[in-house]
Amino acid sequence: MTETILVRAATLVDGTSTDILVRDGHIAELGRAIFASADRLIDGAGLIALPGLVDLHTHLREPGFEQSETVLSGSRAAAIGGFTAVHAMANTSPVADTAGVVEQVMSLGDRHGYVTVRPIGAVTRGLEGQQLSEIGAMANSRARVRVFSDDGKCVSDPLLMRRALEYVKTFGGVIAQHAQEPRLTEGAQMNEGTLSGELGLAGWPAVAEEAIIARDVLLAQHVGARLHVCHLSTAGSVEVVRWAKARGIDVTAEVTPHHLLLTEQLVASYDSRYKVNPPLRRDEDVRAVREGLADGTIDIVATDHAPHPVEAKDCEWEAAAFGMVGLESALSVVQASVVDTGLLDWADVARVLSRTPAAIGQLEGYERGIAVGAPASFTLYDPSVSRIFETTQLRGKGLNSPYLSTSLPGRVVTTVHHGYATVLDGELVEAEAVAAAARAFDQAGARNG
C-alpha cells in the first residue's frame, strides 16, 4: 500500500499557493483547503514546491570504486539535495559499456529507492577512445540507455565521434561530450592565464574546450544527430553554442553549479577542493555562463558530482584528484548565483534543473511538472534561510565540497519520489523505509500495469 500525502499551502513556481494531495504515486489534487484524509500531513507554508530535480551528470562510482561512492550513498546525497532522478556516468570498473553493467546500476537504484537512477553508457569500450562500445545493446537493454558519454575523457578522434553520432541517431539517442582536447591539456592543473603563471601551475587553455565543441557541433550538423556538451565553462564556449543554435544545430549544453559561482582566484590557496575538470575559470567566464543560462544558450544545470576518498584530495595540489561533490549543495548554489542575482526565477529553475534535463535524458514523467495526474516527484524548498555548509550536511561518501564553512542560502525541507517521502524536515528517511516504499510502488505499478 502506497501512502497518501497532503501538503498544505505550498507555493508553486508561478507564485500560486496550493495544497498538494498525493495518492497512489501521483498528484491526485491541487487546490486550496483540500479536504482529504492522509497518512502524512506536511506544512508547506513558506516553501517553494519544485518538480523533482533531475541531474544529467552524476558520478556514483559503483561498481568498482565503492570507497568513493555507491549507488545508495549517492542516491541519498541526491535526495537530500532535492533530486528525484540522476543519470550515472559510465566511468566505473567495469566500465558501463555493456548491457549487463548498465542494468546492474539501474537495478541498484531501483532497489534503494531514493531516486530514479538512469545509467549513461560509455561511447567507447573501456573509455579508451579506440572502438565504439555496445551502444545498441545498451539502448535495447532493460535500462533503455539514451545518453552516452566517455565523461572524464574526450572522444577526441573525429571519425569515432562521427560514427557515434550516426549510431545514436538511429534510435534518437544523444552523445554527451567531455570537451577537452587532450594534446592541449597535457599536465594541465588550472585555467591558463596570468594567475597560472604566477602560481607556477600548468595552464588549461579555454581553447581546448572551445575547439572540441566547435568541431562537434559541425559533426552533429553534418550527421543530423543530437549533441550534448558537458560542463561548459568558458565565455568562448557559450559563443560557440549560441552560434550553433542560431544555425539550427541540435545541440544542448550544461553548466555546473560551481562554474556559476566560483572563480580561478580560489586556486591561489592551493586547496585541492578547488581542483576540478574543467578548471575554475575567470570572472568573465562566470559572468558569461550565467548570462548563457539566463538567455537559454545553456539549457541546464548539472552537478558533475564527483566524490573521492579523503586521501585523494587531502594532499598536495598536483597529486590531488580532479572533482567536487555537488548534489547536496546544487540548489542552494543555483539560488545564490542566478536567482538571488535576478537572472532566473523559480519557474526557470524548474526548467533548468528538472524539465529540460529530463527531456534530454528522455526520462518520462517530468514534462508536466506539478500537475494533477502527474507522477508525484517534487521537492519543498525554503529559500528564506541561510546556513553554514558543513560536512554534517553531506550525505554521500565524498567530503570534497568547495563550499565547506561558507554561507549558502536555502534548504531542502522535503523530497517526495514516486509518491513517498525520501526527505522529511530536512533529514533523510531511513533506508529500510524508503526501500520498502519503493517495493510497494513497484508492486502497485505491476498490479495496475
N, C-alpha and C positions, 0 to 999 in steps of 0.2 A: 504494500500500500504506500503510495507516494503521499507526502504531506501537503496540506493546504496552508498557504502563507498569505497573510493580509498585511500589506504595508500601508500605513496611514500617512497621508499628507506629504508625500514626497514631491519634489519639483522636477518636472520633465525638462529636457534641454530647451524647449520653447518657452519656458517660464511658467507653464501651467502647473498648478498644484493638484495632485490627484492621489487617490488611493489605488493600490495595485493588488488585485486578487489573483493568486497563483493556485492553480488546481491541475492535477494530472500532468505536471511538467510544462504547462502552457499558461499564458496570461489569459485568465478567464474573464476579467472585467477591469475596466478603468473608469474612474469617476469619483465624485465627492461623496463622502459619507456612505460608502458601500456597507450594506448590512448583510453579513455572512458569517457563519461560524468558521473558525480556522484553527489549525493545530498550533500555529505560531503567529503572534502579532508583533509587528515591528514598527516602531515610531520613526517615520521618515521626515519629520519636521526639520527644516533647515538643511536637508540633504538633497543633493542632485542625483536623480536616477539616470544613470548612463547605461546604454546597452552593454552587454558583456564585452570586455576588451579582448581584442584578438592580436596576438603577436605573430608576425610573419618571420621572425628571426630569433630563435631561441636555441641555445646550446644546452641540451640536457645530459650530454656526456655518456649516458648509458645506451648500449653496452660498452664495456671496456675501460671507462675512466670513472668508475663509481666513487673513487676517492675525491673527485671534484664535484660531482652532482649525480643524482639518479633521477629517473622519471618521477618518482614520488617526491623527492625533496624539491626538484624544480617545479613540479606542479603545485606544491604548497607555496613556494615563493610567488608563483604566478597568481594564485588565488588571493593571497594577502595583498597583492598589487591591484586587484580588481579584474584580473583576466579570467576568462572562461574558456579560452582556446589558445593554444600555442602551436607553432609549426617548428618541429625539431630538426635542426641541421644534421647533416649526414656525416660529420667528422667524428665518428665513433670508432670502436675497434671490436668486431669487424666494422668496416665502413658500411653505411647504409646504401649499398649499391646492388642489393638483391631483394627479391620479394620477401624472402624469409626474414631479413633483418627489419625491414620497414613494418612488416606485420607484427614482429615482436615488440617494437617500440609502441605501436598503436595499441596493442593488447595491454601493455603495462599501463598506459594512460587510462584505458577503459576500466581496468581493474581497480585502480586507485581512486578515480572518480572526481578529483578536484577540478580538472579541466579536461576539455577535449584535446587530445594530442594527435596532431596530423604530421606524419613524417615527411621530410623533404628528402628526395632521393639524390644520390650523387650523380653528377653529369658523367664523370669518367670513373673507370674501375680503380678502386683504391685511392681515389683523388689524385692519381698520378699524372693526369693530363695526356695519356697516351691512347687510350681506347675508350669508346663510349661504354657506359655501364649498361645494365639490363633495364633500360628505360621502359621498354614495352611491358616487361614482366611486372615491374613495379606499378605501372599505370593500371594494369589489369588485375592486380592483386586485391586482396580484401581491403588494403589500405588506400586504394584508389589514388595513388600519388599523382599530383598535378603540378607540383613545383619541384624543380631540380636545380641543385647548386653544388659547386665544389667549395663553398664558402670557407675562408681560411686560405684558399689558393685560387688563383685566377685561371680560368680556361684561356690560356694565353695563345694557343695555336688557333689562328683564324679559320683554318679549314675544319678543325674539330668543332669549333664553335658554330660554324655554319651548319655542319651536319646535325649537331644537337638541336639547333633551332628548327631545322627541317623536320626532324623526328618528332619533336613535341607538337609541332603544328598539326600533325595528323590527328591528334586527339584533343587539341585545344589546351595543351599544357603551356608552361612558361619556364624559361631559363632565368634564374636569378644569379646575376654575375657579381663576383667579388672583383671589383675593378682595380687591379693593381698590376701594372706592367712589371714583371719580376726583374728584368735586367736593369730597370731604373731605380729599384729599391733594394738592391743587394746590400745587406748590412745596415739598412736604414733604422733609425731609432726614434726619430721625431720629425715633425714638419720641417721641411727645408726652408731656411731663411736666415735672417740676421741672428735670431736667437740661437739656432742650432750651431752657428759658427762660434758664438760667444761661449756656449756650453761645451763645445768640443764633441758634439754628438753628430753622427752621420745623418744627413738630411734626407727626408722623404718628400720628393717634389710633387706639387699638385698635378703636374702634367702626367705623372704616372697613373693617376686615376682618370684624368680627363681624356687621355689618348685612348684608353680601352673603351670608355663609354662612347666616344665618337666613332670608333671602329664598329662597335657592336650595334649601335642604333642604325648604322648603314647596312650592316649584315641583316638585321631584323627587317629593315625596309626591303632589301633585295629578296629575302626569302618570304616575306609576308607573315612573319611569326611574332610571338609576344616575347618581349624582353623586360625583365625587372632588374633595376640597378640597386644593389645592396648598399647600405650605409654611405650614401653620398655625403661628401664632406667639404667640398670647395666651391667657391664662387664660380669658377670656370665650369665645374660640373653642372651647376644649376643652369648656366647659359647653354651648355650643350643639350641638356634635356629639354629646355624651353624651345630651342631651335628645332629639335626632333619632333616635339609635339605639334609645333606650328606646321610642320610638313606632313602631319597625319601619321607619323610612325607610331606603332603600337608599343609604346614604352611607358613603364611606370617606375617610380623611384621612391626610396625610403630614406629617412634621416633618423638617426638615433637621438634619444633624449640628451645624451652627453654632448653631441655635436651641436645641439641647440643652445647649450648653456656654457660649456667650459671652453677655455682657450689654451693655446700653447704656453702661455705665461706660467701655468701651473707646473710645467716640466722643470722650471728653474729650481724647484725644490728637490729634484731627483727622487721624489716619492713615486715608487713604481705603480701605485694605484692609478696614476695618470698615464700609464703606458698602454696604448690601445692601437688597434689596427682597424681602419686608417687612423692616423695620429690626430690628436687635438690640433686644430688649425688656428689661424689668425682671427682677430676681432672682425675683420672684414668678411671672412668666410662665415663666421657665426651669423652676422647680420644677413648675409646673402641667403643662407639656408633657411633662416626664419622667414624671410620675405618670400622665398620659393615655396615654402609650406603654405604661407598665407594666400598666395595667388594661385595655388593649385599646380604649380610646376612639379613640386614634390607631392606625391599622393598620400603617403602615410608616414607615421612614426612607428619604428620597430626597435626593440630594445638591444639586439645583439648581446643578450645576456650571456656572459662568458665567465663562468666560475672557475677558479683554480684553487688548489691546495695552498695553505699558508706559505709553505716553503717555496712555492713557485713565484710568489710576489714579494715575500719578505727577504729581499736580497738586493744586491747592487743593481742599478738600473739596466745595464747592458745584459745581465744574465736573467732578468725577470721576464716572465711570460707576458704576452700581449693580452689585454682583455679586462673588462669590468663587468660586475653584476649589475643588473638594471631592472629586473621585473618588479621588485618591491617598491622602487622609487619612481618609476616611469611617469605615473600620472601626476605626481607632485612636481616633477621637473618640467613636464609639459605645462602645467599651470603657471609655474614661475617664469618660464621662458616665453610663452606665446599667449597665454590667457591673461595673466596679470599685466602684461605689457600691451594689451589691447589688439593684438594681431589676430587672435581667434576667439570665438565664443564657444559655449559648451556644445552647441549643435555641430560646430566644426570639429570639436574634439571627438564627438561620437562618430563623425565621418572618418577622421584620420586614424583613430585607434580602434574602430570596430567595423563599421560597414565596408569601407574600402579594402582594408586588409583581408577581410573575409571574402570579398569578391575576387580579389587577386588570387587567393588560395583556393577558390571555388568551394568554400565552406558554407554549407546551406544553413538557413535559419536566422541569418543576421541581417538580411536585406530589409526587413520590416522594422527593426529596432524594437522599441517597447510599444507593442500594439496588441489589441485583443486578437487572440488566436495564434500569436507568435510564440515560439519557444521561450520559456521563462529563464533567460540567462541575462542577468543585469548586475550592476553594482551600485550601491548607495554611497555617495562620497560627500564628505564635509569639507568644502573649500575654505571655510572661515577660520580654521585653526592653523597653528603653525607648530612645528616640532623640531627638536634637535635630533637629527637622524643618527642612530647608533646601531651597533652590531645586534643589539637585542631586537631590532625591527627587521632583521634579515632572517628569512625562514628557509632559505636554501643552504647548501653546504658552503658556498663561497662567501667569504667576508671581504672580498676585494671591491668594495664600493668606493667611488670617488667622493661620495657625499658625507662620509662619516664625520661627525662633530660639526656639521653645518646645519643651518636652519632651512627647512623646506616647508612649503605651505601644503595644507590639505591632508586628509587621512581617509583611507577606505574604511568604512564602517561595516558594511555588509556586502558579501558577494553571494549571488544565487546562481547556480549552474544546473540546467535541466530541471529546474523547479525545486531543488533542495539547496539548503544553505551550506556553503563551504567556509564562510567567514561570518561571525556574529559579534557585534560590539567590538570590532577591530581585532578579534582573535580567531585563529583557525579552529574550525570544528574538528574534533578528534578524528583521526584517520579511519578508525573502525566504523564510526558512524557515517562518514562520507562514503566509504566503500559499500556499506550496507544500503545506503540511499541510492547509490549508482546501480547496484544489483536490482533494487526494486524498480528503478526507472527502466532498466533494460528489460525486465520481465514484463512490465506494463506495456512496453513497446511491442514485445513479442506477441502478447495477447491481442493487442489492437491491430497488429500487422497481419 
